[in-house]
Amino acid sequence: MNEQTNDGWFDPEATTFGDRVAGAREQAGMSQAELAKRLGVKLKTLKGWENDLSEPRANKLSMMAGLLNVSLLWLLSGEGEGPDAPGEEGELSRDVTEMLTEIRDIRTHMAQYVDRLGRLEKTLRSKLKDEAGA
């Protein structure tokens, strides 16, 4: 692609949240159904986000940024680290793209488990403290 084609690629002034989600999903090589499944939401929900009919909660937004390999700021505002414009990076085989996507998916789930473990540990400490004082 030529320089002119890439000008304004996901221009923050011209794109909506839904445009950025759809574009980043396509650049990541995922279908709507695949992204919805990885996020744990219904396909209808993801379509609503891409069509700017609704917006995800913070936890899904964070997961989405990780899965699509873009920054949270970029998804929200169009500024920051977004997907490469077409032609900016060499074409990767489908196998490599799938492996990279799976790595991002695992990383996202690991972060969620760390948060969940932290909350559970805090609750346990509180219960132990209560039992020791009783």
C-alpha atoms as an extended CHARMM CRD file, in Angstrom:
* protein
*
       134  EXT
         1         1  MET       CA              0.0000000000        0.0000000000        0.0000000000  PROA      1               0.0000000000
         2         2  ASN       CA              1.1790000000        3.5110000000       -0.6000000000  PROA      2               0.0000000000
         3         3  GLU       CA              1.7100000000        6.3000000000        1.9190000000  PROA      3               0.0000000000
         4         4  GLN       CA             -1.5320000000        7.9920000000        1.0020000000  PROA      4               0.0000000000
         5         5  THR       CA             -3.5800000000        4.8940000000        1.7970000000  PROA      5               0.0000000000
         6         6  ASN       CA             -2.1280000000        4.7310000000        5.2990000000  PROA      6               0.0000000000
         7         7  ASP       CA             -2.6450000000        8.4330000000        6.0590000000  PROA      7               0.0000000000
         8         8  GLY       CA             -5.3210000000        8.8400000000        8.6760000000  PROA      8               0.0000000000
         9         9  TRP       CA             -5.2400000000        5.1510000000        9.5810000000  PROA      9               0.0000000000
        10        10  PHE       CA             -7.5830000000        5.1040000000       12.5710000000  PROA      10              0.0000000000
        11        11  ASP       CA             -7.4860000000        8.8810000000       12.8410000000  PROA      11              0.0000000000
        12        12  PRO       CA             -8.7890000000        9.7680000000       16.3340000000  PROA      12              0.0000000000
        13        13  GLU       CA            -10.8730000000       12.5510000000       14.7930000000  PROA      13              0.0000000000
        14        14  ALA       CA            -12.5630000000       10.2800000000       12.2570000000  PROA      14              0.0000000000
        15        15  THR       CA            -13.0640000000        6.9590000000       14.0500000000  PROA      15              0.0000000000
        16        16  THR       CA            -15.4160000000        5.8590000000       16.7860000000  PROA      16              0.0000000000
        17        17  PHE       CA            -14.8090000000        3.3580000000       19.5520000000  PROA      17              0.0000000000
        18        18  GLY       CA            -16.6470000000        0.7340000000       17.4930000000  PROA      18              0.0000000000
        19        19  ASP       CA            -14.5250000000        1.4830000000       14.4190000000  PROA      19              0.0000000000
        20        20  ARG       CA            -11.3620000000        0.9570000000       16.4490000000  PROA      20              0.0000000000
        21        21  VAL       CA            -12.5930000000       -2.3100000000       17.9630000000  PROA      21              0.0000000000
        22        22  ALA       CA            -13.6080000000       -3.6750000000       14.5610000000  PROA      22              0.0000000000
        23        23  GLY       CA            -10.3850000000       -2.5400000000       12.8790000000  PROA      23              0.0000000000
        24        24  ALA       CA             -8.1190000000       -3.9100000000       15.6010000000  PROA      24              0.0000000000
        25        25  ARG       CA            -10.0480000000       -7.1940000000       15.5920000000  PROA      25              0.0000000000
        26        26  GLU       CA             -9.6220000000       -7.5020000000       11.8430000000  PROA      26              0.0000000000
        27        27  GLN       CA             -5.8950000000       -6.6690000000       12.0870000000  PROA      27              0.0000000000
        28        28  ALA       CA             -5.5820000000       -9.3820000000       14.7620000000  PROA      28              0.0000000000
        29        29  GLY       CA             -7.1530000000      -11.8330000000       12.3170000000  PROA      29              0.0000000000
        30        30  MET       CA            -10.1730000000      -12.6030000000       14.4990000000  PROA      30              0.0000000000
        31        31  SER       CA            -13.8080000000      -12.9440000000       13.5770000000  PROA      31              0.0000000000
        32        32  GLN       CA            -16.4880000000      -11.3040000000       15.6680000000  PROA      32              0.0000000000
        33        33  ALA       CA            -17.5240000000      -14.7130000000       16.9810000000  PROA      33              0.0000000000
        34        34  GLU       CA            -13.9620000000      -15.5850000000       17.9750000000  PROA      34              0.0000000000
        35        35  LEU       CA            -13.3800000000      -12.3170000000       19.8460000000  PROA      35              0.0000000000
        36        36  ALA       CA            -16.7530000000      -12.5840000000       21.5780000000  PROA      36              0.0000000000
        37        37  LYS       CA            -15.9010000000      -16.1180000000       22.7160000000  PROA      37              0.0000000000
        38        38  ARG       CA            -12.4720000000      -15.0830000000       24.0040000000  PROA      38              0.0000000000
        39        39  LEU       CA            -14.0370000000      -12.1880000000       25.9140000000  PROA      39              0.0000000000
        40        40  GLY       CA            -16.8030000000      -14.3840000000       27.3110000000  PROA      40              0.0000000000
        41        41  VAL       CA            -19.6170000000      -12.2970000000       25.8490000000  PROA      41              0.0000000000
        42        42  LYS       CA            -22.4260000000      -12.9730000000       23.4020000000  PROA      42              0.0000000000
        43        43  LEU       CA            -21.8500000000      -12.1950000000       19.7330000000  PROA      43              0.0000000000
        44        44  LYS       CA            -24.7530000000       -9.7280000000       19.9180000000  PROA      44              0.0000000000
        45        45  THR       CA            -22.9150000000       -7.8440000000       22.6780000000  PROA      45              0.0000000000
        46        46  LEU       CA            -19.7250000000       -7.5160000000       20.6290000000  PROA      46              0.0000000000
        47        47  LYS       CA            -21.7030000000       -6.3950000000       17.5890000000  PROA      47              0.0000000000
        48        48  GLY       CA            -23.3170000000       -3.7160000000       19.7610000000  PROA      48              0.0000000000
        49        49  TRP       CA            -19.8680000000       -2.4550000000       20.7530000000  PROA      49              0.0000000000
        50        50  GLU       CA            -18.6330000000       -2.4130000000       17.1550000000  PROA      50              0.0000000000
        51        51  ASN       CA            -21.7810000000       -0.6030000000       16.0360000000  PROA      51              0.0000000000
        52        52  ASP       CA            -21.4310000000        1.9730000000       18.8430000000  PROA      52              0.0000000000
        53        53  LEU       CA            -24.7390000000        0.9500000000       20.3810000000  PROA      53              0.0000000000
        54        54  SER       CA            -23.1510000000        0.1500000000       23.7470000000  PROA      54              0.0000000000
        55        55  GLU       CA            -19.7750000000        0.0560000000       25.4660000000  PROA      55              0.0000000000
        56        56  PRO       CA            -18.0540000000       -2.6660000000       27.4600000000  PROA      56              0.0000000000
        57        57  ARG       CA            -17.3550000000       -2.5610000000       31.1720000000  PROA      57              0.0000000000
        58        58  ALA       CA            -13.8170000000       -1.8100000000       32.2940000000  PROA      58              0.0000000000
        59        59  ASN       CA            -12.8120000000       -5.4470000000       32.7930000000  PROA      59              0.0000000000
        60        60  LYS       CA            -13.9230000000       -6.4450000000       29.2780000000  PROA      60              0.0000000000
        61        61  LEU       CA            -12.3090000000       -3.3280000000       27.8450000000  PROA      61              0.0000000000
        62        62  SER       CA             -9.0040000000       -4.2680000000       29.4590000000  PROA      62              0.0000000000
        63        63  MET       CA             -9.2650000000       -7.8570000000       28.2050000000  PROA      63              0.0000000000
        64        64  MET       CA            -10.0950000000       -6.6100000000       24.7290000000  PROA      64              0.0000000000
        65        65  ALA       CA             -7.0410000000       -4.3490000000       24.6150000000  PROA      65              0.0000000000
        66        66  GLY       CA             -4.8420000000       -7.2960000000       25.5780000000  PROA      66              0.0000000000
        67        67  LEU       CA             -6.3900000000       -9.6750000000       23.0770000000  PROA      67              0.0000000000
        68        68  LEU       CA             -6.1640000000       -7.1340000000       20.2580000000  PROA      68              0.0000000000
        69        69  ASN       CA             -2.6530000000       -6.0400000000       21.2310000000  PROA      69              0.0000000000
        70        70  VAL       CA             -3.5620000000       -2.3530000000       21.4690000000  PROA      70              0.0000000000
        71        71  SER       CA             -3.4440000000        0.0790000000       24.3540000000  PROA      71              0.0000000000
        72        72  LEU       CA             -6.5120000000        0.8150000000       26.4390000000  PROA      72              0.0000000000
        73        73  LEU       CA             -6.0320000000        4.5100000000       25.6680000000  PROA      73              0.0000000000
        74        74  TRP       CA             -6.0890000000        3.7810000000       21.9450000000  PROA      74              0.0000000000
        75        75  LEU       CA             -9.3460000000        1.8520000000       22.1760000000  PROA      75              0.0000000000
        76        76  LEU       CA            -10.9760000000        4.6830000000       24.0940000000  PROA      76              0.0000000000
        77        77  SER       CA             -9.5880000000        7.7230000000       22.3130000000  PROA      77              0.0000000000
        78        78  GLY       CA             -7.6560000000        6.6540000000       19.2280000000  PROA      78              0.0000000000
        79        79  GLU       CA             -4.4140000000        7.9380000000       20.7430000000  PROA      79              0.0000000000
        80        80  GLY       CA             -1.6080000000        5.6910000000       21.8900000000  PROA      80              0.0000000000
        81        81  GLU       CA             -0.5250000000        2.2850000000       20.6550000000  PROA      81              0.0000000000
        82        82  GLY       CA             -2.9440000000        0.9060000000       18.0700000000  PROA      82              0.0000000000
        83        83  PRO       CA             -2.6710000000       -1.7380000000       15.3760000000  PROA      83              0.0000000000
        84        84  ASP       CA             -0.2000000000       -1.3240000000       12.5470000000  PROA      84              0.0000000000
        85        85  ALA       CA             -1.6130000000        0.1070000000        9.3650000000  PROA      85              0.0000000000
        86        86  PRO       CA             -1.9830000000       -2.3680000000        6.5130000000  PROA      86              0.0000000000
        87        87  GLY       CA              1.3760000000       -2.9990000000        4.9350000000  PROA      87              0.0000000000
        88        88  GLU       CA              3.4020000000       -1.7460000000        7.9250000000  PROA      88              0.0000000000
        89        89  GLU       CA              4.4230000000       -5.1830000000        9.1350000000  PROA      89              0.0000000000
        90        90  GLY       CA              5.2400000000       -8.2700000000        7.1480000000  PROA      90              0.0000000000
        91        91  GLU       CA              2.4760000000      -10.7520000000        6.6070000000  PROA      91              0.0000000000
        92        92  LEU       CA              2.4940000000      -13.4630000000        9.2520000000  PROA      92              0.0000000000
        93        93  SER       CA              1.2810000000      -16.9620000000        8.6050000000  PROA      93              0.0000000000
        94        94  ARG       CA             -2.0630000000      -17.9380000000       10.0640000000  PROA      94              0.0000000000
        95        95  ASP       CA             -0.3110000000      -20.3340000000       12.4770000000  PROA      95              0.0000000000
        96        96  VAL       CA              1.9290000000      -17.5770000000       13.8500000000  PROA      96              0.0000000000
        97        97  THR       CA             -0.9850000000      -15.1730000000       14.1390000000  PROA      97              0.0000000000
        98        98  GLU       CA             -3.0260000000      -17.7930000000       16.0120000000  PROA      98              0.0000000000
        99        99  MET       CA             -0.1350000000      -18.4800000000       18.3960000000  PROA      99              0.0000000000
       100       100  LEU       CA              0.3350000000      -14.7690000000       19.1040000000  PROA      100             0.0000000000
       101       101  THR       CA             -3.3810000000      -14.4330000000       19.7380000000  PROA      101             0.0000000000
       102       102  GLU       CA             -3.3250000000      -17.4020000000       22.1080000000  PROA      102             0.0000000000
       103       103  ILE       CA             -0.3510000000      -15.9180000000       23.9920000000  PROA      103             0.0000000000
       104       104  ARG       CA             -2.2520000000      -12.6270000000       24.4220000000  PROA      104             0.0000000000
       105       105  ASP       CA             -5.3130000000      -14.5740000000       25.5490000000  PROA      105             0.0000000000
       106       106  ILE       CA             -3.3140000000      -16.5160000000       28.1640000000  PROA      106             0.0000000000
       107       107  ARG       CA             -1.6320000000      -13.3210000000       29.3830000000  PROA      107             0.0000000000
       108       108  THR       CA             -5.0190000000      -11.6610000000       29.8200000000  PROA      108             0.0000000000
       109       109  HSD       CA             -6.4180000000      -14.6310000000       31.7370000000  PROA      109             0.0000000000
       110       110  MET       CA             -3.3240000000      -14.7950000000       33.9340000000  PROA      110             0.0000000000
       111       111  ALA       CA             -3.7770000000      -11.1490000000       34.9000000000  PROA      111             0.0000000000
       112       112  GLN       CA             -7.4070000000      -11.8400000000       35.7860000000  PROA      112             0.0000000000
       113       113  TYR       CA             -6.3940000000      -14.8110000000       37.9470000000  PROA      113             0.0000000000
       114       114  VAL       CA             -3.7770000000      -12.7190000000       39.7380000000  PROA      114             0.0000000000
       115       115  ASP       CA             -6.4500000000      -10.1240000000       40.5640000000  PROA      115             0.0000000000
       116       116  ARG       CA             -8.8530000000      -12.8410000000       41.6590000000  PROA      116             0.0000000000
       117       117  LEU       CA             -6.1680000000      -14.4690000000       43.8250000000  PROA      117             0.0000000000
       118       118  GLY       CA             -5.3910000000      -11.1200000000       45.4470000000  PROA      118             0.0000000000
       119       119  ARG       CA             -9.0470000000      -10.5530000000       46.3350000000  PROA      119             0.0000000000
       120       120  LEU       CA             -9.3530000000      -14.0870000000       47.7190000000  PROA      120             0.0000000000
       121       121  GLU       CA             -6.2010000000      -13.6660000000       49.8060000000  PROA      121             0.0000000000
       122       122  LYS       CA             -7.4920000000      -10.3700000000       51.2090000000  PROA      122             0.0000000000
       123       123  THR       CA            -10.8090000000      -12.0000000000       52.1480000000  PROA      123             0.0000000000
       124       124  LEU       CA             -9.0080000000      -14.9370000000       53.7810000000  PROA      124             0.0000000000
       125       125  ARG       CA             -6.7890000000      -12.6290000000       55.8280000000  PROA      125             0.0000000000
       126       126  SER       CA             -9.8630000000      -10.7400000000       56.9980000000  PROA      126             0.0000000000
       127       127  LYS       CA            -11.6290000000      -13.9650000000       58.0100000000  PROA      127             0.0000000000
       128       128  LEU       CA             -8.5370000000      -15.2330000000       59.8420000000  PROA      128             0.0000000000
       129       129  LYS       CA             -8.2410000000      -11.9170000000       61.6700000000  PROA      129             0.0000000000
       130       130  ASP       CA            -11.9340000000      -12.0550000000       62.6300000000  PROA      130             0.0000000000
       131       131  GLU       CA            -11.6080000000      -15.6330000000       63.9070000000  PROA      131             0.0000000000
       132       132  ALA       CA             -8.4610000000      -14.8360000000       65.9010000000  PROA      132             0.0000000000
       133       133  GLY       CA            -10.2270000000      -11.9080000000       67.5830000000  PROA      133             0.0000000000
       134       134  ALA       CA            -13.4120000000      -13.8450000000       68.3790000000  PROA      134             0.0000000000
